[in-house]
C-alpha cells in the first residue's frame, strides 16, 4: 500500500499552503483534488495582512506583486482608463464603504509589516496558481482528478480510499480535510458542526452586459435588495432576502443572474454572456474542535459563512500556517505535549469572530425602514476617524492575537518585519519555515540559553527589544526589552519541545 506522512483532501489555496508548510519540514505529503484544473468560478478577490505576511515570509512576495499589478490594470479599465477620484477603500461593512483617508495609521496596532503591507489585491485563483507552482518546486505530490471517497482510522494512522477506482488506498499518519464547506472528510469523521441557518440568496458573477453604463459602480441598497458593480469589468453581485435557493446545486444561468440584477437594481440590463457565476448564502457554521483523532480540518471544511468582508480565504490560510509546523513537529516526535491541541485553541476563536462579523453584516443589510435607519447611524460612525480606523484594523487582521503566556506586548502577535542594521528584514530570514531566536543585544547568555535548541540570528536593531523568539508561523512566543532571558527556557519548552537536558 502507498504510504505518506499526511494526506490532504482538497487542492485549493488552503490545502496547497498546508502542503508547502509540511514539505518544508521534510514530510511526504499527498494532496488529492478532484478537479483537473483550477476552478475558474469567481471567488475571493483580496488577501489580508496575516496572509500577505505568511506568503512574504516564504519568498512569494514578487509573485504576489505581479498579480496585484495585473488586478490594478483591470480596475483601471473598469474606470475607463482613469485613476480613482477618491482614496482607495479600506473595505466595507455590510456594503458601507470606508476609505483610507480618515484612518489613523499611526495607531500602534498597525505594526511594521514591511513590504507585505503593500499587497492586498490578490484573487483566489491567482493565489492557487502561485501556491501550486510553489508546491511543485518543493516536490509536493498533487494528484488531480482524484478524490477521497472514504477512510478508516486507528491509533496509528488513517487508511484513505481514493477514487475513481475503489481499490486505490493510501496509508498515512494523518488526514487533513481542506475540502471546502461541504467537506466529505468532516461528514465521514462525524465532526459536530453547529451554527445558524441561511436567510439570503447571494449571487456573484463575471458577465458581459448590455446597459452596464446605467448601473452605478460600488455597492447600493434598494427596496428589493443589494447590488454591487465593479471594481473590475463585468463583475456584479446581488443579495436578495427571500431565503436560501431551493437548489444550491442547480446550474447558474445567464437568465438567473439577469433576473436577480434587474429585480434588485431596477435597471433593464441584459446579460449577453455568463463568464463565471456562483451562488452563496449566509449559512454560518463552525466545528467545535478542529481535530478528531487522526483527522484534522482547515479552511471552509472547519467553518462556513457568507463572503461579506472578504475573510474566508484569509481565515483558511491562517489555519494552514498555524497547523503546518505543529503537525510536522508531532510527526517528527519533537512536539511538546498538547502542541497539536493548540491548533484549535488558537484558531477557533478567530473563526468564531469571523462568523459573528458576517452575521452582523447580514443583520445590517435588511431592506426594512428600521434596518435602513440603523445602517445610516453605523455609516456615520464608520465615517469618523475612530470608526474607520477600527474597521481597518478588524479587516486587515492586525488585531489577531493568540493566547500565549508572556509579559511582553508582542507575545502572541505576528512579529513586526524588523529592519536590521545590515539592511535585511525579518521576513527574509524565515523562508525555511523554522523557528528563530533574534539576539538583538549580542548577548552571550541568550545564545547559551538557546544553544542546540533553536536557530539564532545575532544582529542589531534600532529599537528597545533585546530578544525575540519567533515560531515557524511568524508568531512571537517570547520577547524581552531588558536584556534578560527570563521566560525563554519556558517558551522554548512550551512551543518547540526544547527542554534543557
KACOR-V840477 format. One record per residue. N is the residue number from 1. RES is the residue in one letter. PHI is phi as a letter, one per 30 degrees, with the letter a starting at -180 (999 if undefined). PSI is psi as a letter, one per 20 degrees, with the letter a starting at -180 (none if undefined). NEAR is the number of other ideal C-beta (glycine too) atoms within 10 Angstrom. Layout:
n={N N}
res={RES RES}
phi={PHI PHI}
psi={PSI PSI}
near={NEAR NEAR}
//
This chain:
n={1 2 3 4 5 6 7 8 9 10 11 12 13 14 15 16 17 18 19 20 21 22 23 24 25 26 27 28 29 30 31 32 33 34 35 36 37 38 39 40 41 42 43 44 45 46 47 48 49 50 51 52 53 54 55 56 57 58 59 60 61 62 63 64 65 66 67 68 69 70 71 72 73 74 75 76 77 78 79 80 81 82 83 84 85 86 87 88 89 90 91 92 93 94 95 96 97 98 99 100 101 102 103 104 105 106 107 108 109 110 111 112 113 114 115 116 117 118 119 120 121 122 123 124 125 126 127 128 129 130 131 132 133 134 135 136 137 138 139 140 141 142 143 144 145 146 147 148 149 150 151 152 153 154 155 156 157 158 159 160 161 162 163 164 165 166 167 168 169 170 171 172 173 174 175 176 177 178 179 180 181 182 183 184 185 186 187 188 189 190 191 192 193 194 195 196 197 198 199 200 201 202 203 204 205 206 207 208 209 210 211 212 213 214 215 216 217 218 219 220 221 222 223 224 225 226 227 228 229 230 231 232 233 234 235 236 237 238 239 240 241 242 243 244 245 246 247 248 249 250 251 252 253 254 255 256 257 258 259 260 261 262 263 264 265 266 267 268 269 270 271 272 273 274 275 276 277 278 279 280 281 282 283 284 285 286 287 288 289 290 291 292 293 294 295 296 297 298 299 300 301 302 303 304 305 306 307 308 309 310 311 312 313 314 315 316 317 318 319 320 321 322 323 324 325 326 327 328 329 330 331 332 333 334 335 336 337 338 339 340 341 342 343 344 345 346 347 348 349 350 351 352 353 354 355 356 357 358 359 360 361 362 363 364 365 366 367 368 369 370 371 372 373 374 375 376 377 378 379 380 381 382 383 384 385 386 387 388 389 390 391 392 393 394 395 396 397 398 399 400 401 402 403 404 405 406 407 408 409 410 411 412 413 414 415 416 417 418 419 420 421 422 423 424 425 426 427 428 429 430 431 432 433 434 435 436 437 438 439 440 441 442 443 444 445 446 447 448 449 450 451 452 453 454 455 456 457 458 459 460 461 462 463 464 465 466 467 468 469 470 471 472 473 474 475 476 477 478 479 480 481 482 483 484 485 486 487 488 489 490 491 492 493 494 495 496 497 498 499 500 501}
res={X X X X X X X X X X X X X X X X X X X X X X X X X X X X X X X X X X X X X X X X X X X X X X X X X X X X X X X X X X X X X X X X X X X X X X X X X X X X X X X X X X X X X X X X X X X X X X X X X X X X X X X X X X X X X X X X X X X X X X X X X X X X X X X X X X X X X X X X X X X X X X X X X X X X X X X X X X X X X X X X X X X X X X X X X X X X X X X X X X X X X X X X X X X X X X X X X X X X X X X X X X X X X X X X X X X X X X X X X X X X X X X X X X X X X X X X X X X X X X X X X X X X X X X X X X X X X X X X X X X X X X X X X X X X X X X X X X X X X X X X X X X X X X X X X X X X X X X X X X X X X X X X X X X X X X X X X X X X X X X X X X X X X X X X X X X X X X X X X X X X X X X X X X X X X X X X X X X X X X X X X X X X X X X X X X X X X X X X X X X X X X X X X X X X X X X X X X X X X X X X X X X X X X X X X X X X X X X X X X X X X X X X X X X X X X X X X X X X X X X X X X X X X X X X X X X X X X X X X X X X X X X X X X X X X X X X X X X X X X X X X X X X X X X X X X X X X X X X X X X X X}
phi={999 d b b d b c c c j c d e d d d d d d d d d d e d i c c b c c c b d d d b d d d e e b e c a b c d e d d d d d d d c i c e e d d d d d d d d d d d d d d d d d i i c d d d b e d d d k b b h i d d b d d e c d d d d e d d d d d c i d d d d c b c b d d d d d d d d d d d d d d d d i d d c c d i b b d c l a b b b d c l b c c c c d d c d c d b b c b d b b b d c c i d c e d e d d d d i d d b d l c d d b b b c b b a c b c b c j d d d d d d i c b c b d c l b b b b j c c e i d b b b b b c c i d d d b d c d e d c d d d d d d d d d d d d i c d d b d c a c d a a a c a b c e b b b d d b d b b i c c b b b i d d c a b a d d d j i c d e d d d d d e d d d d e d d d d d d d d i c d d e i d d d d e d e d c e d d d d d d e d d d d d d d d c c e c d d d d d d d d d d d d d d d d d e d d d d e d d d d d d j d d d b c d c d l d d d d d j c d d e d e c c d d j d c e e d c c d d i c d b c d c c b h c e d d d d d c e i c a d c c c a c b d d d d c a b c c d e d i d d c a a b b c i d c e i d e d d d d d c c i c d d d}
psi={p p q r g p p p o o k a h g g g g g g g g h h h j j q o p p p p p h q h r p o i p p b q j r q a g h g g g g h g i j j j g g h g h g g h h h h h h g h h h h j k j q q q i q q q q h a q o k i o p p r i h j p n i i p i h n r o j b i h i i p h n o r g g g g h g g h g h g g g h i k p o o n q j q q p i r q q q a h i b p o p p p r i p h j o q p p q h q p p o k k r h k p h g g g h i k q p m r b q q q i r p q p p q p r p q p j h i i p q r b q p q r i j b q q q p a j q p i p q p q p p l k r r q h n h i q q p r h h g g g g g h g g g h j p m r p o h p o g p q q q r a k p o q p q h q j q n c j p q q q b i h i p q r q i p i k i g g h g h h h g g h g h g h g h g h g h i j i p r p j g h h i g g g h h g h g h g g g g h g h g h g g h i i q i r h g h h g g h g g h g g g h i q g g g h g g g h h g h h j i i p p q m p p q h q h i p i r p p q m p o r h j i r r g h i j j h i k r r p p o n j j l o h h g h g h i p j h q p p o o r q q i a i q i q p p p r h j j p p i q q q j j i r j p i g g g g g h g h i k n q p none}
near={7 12 11 21 20 25 27 31 29 29 27 26 30 31 31 28 31 31 29 25 26 28 23 19 19 11 20 16 27 22 28 24 25 17 12 8 8 18 15 10 15 22 19 18 20 19 28 23 23 25 27 28 30 26 26 28 28 22 14 20 20 10 19 24 15 12 20 20 10 13 18 11 10 16 16 15 12 16 14 6 7 9 7 12 6 9 11 13 17 22 21 19 23 22 20 22 16 22 16 14 12 17 21 14 10 7 15 7 15 17 17 13 22 20 16 23 18 13 23 22 20 26 21 20 20 20 26 21 16 20 28 22 13 20 21 12 10 15 9 25 14 19 16 15 12 21 18 24 16 14 23 11 17 9 6 8 19 22 16 24 16 23 14 10 10 10 6 15 15 21 14 23 18 24 26 34 30 31 28 19 16 12 25 18 26 24 13 17 22 9 21 11 17 9 15 13 11 19 17 21 21 23 22 22 26 18 23 14 22 11 15 18 8 13 17 12 12 13 18 15 19 14 9 18 23 23 27 21 22 19 19 17 15 20 19 26 22 23 26 18 17 11 12 17 19 7 8 13 7 10 7 17 12 17 10 18 23 20 14 24 27 18 15 24 22 12 17 11 20 14 26 12 10 18 15 17 20 14 19 23 19 26 17 20 17 19 23 11 15 28 20 17 12 18 21 28 29 31 29 24 31 29 28 25 29 24 18 25 21 16 25 24 26 26 25 29 25 27 30 28 28 27 29 28 23 22 26 23 20 17 20 13 7 12 19 17 8 9 18 19 13 19 22 20 13 23 23 18 14 21 22 12 15 20 21 12 17 21 17 15 19 22 14 18 23 19 16 10 8 8 16 14 9 14 19 11 9 15 17 11 15 21 14 11 12 12 19 22 21 20 20 23 19 19 23 22 21 21 13 21 18 20 10 18 12 18 10 17 12 21 21 17 20 24 26 19 21 21 15 17 10 7 7 13 18 24 23 15 18 23 13 14 21 16 23 19 25 24 20 26 19 11 19 10 14 24 15 9 19 21 10 7 18 20 12 18 15 14 16 11 17 10 11 9 18 20 26 25 27 27 21 24 26 23 24 24 28 27 24 24 16 11 12 14 18 10 19 22 16 14 23 23 14 21 24 23 17 18 12 10 4}
//
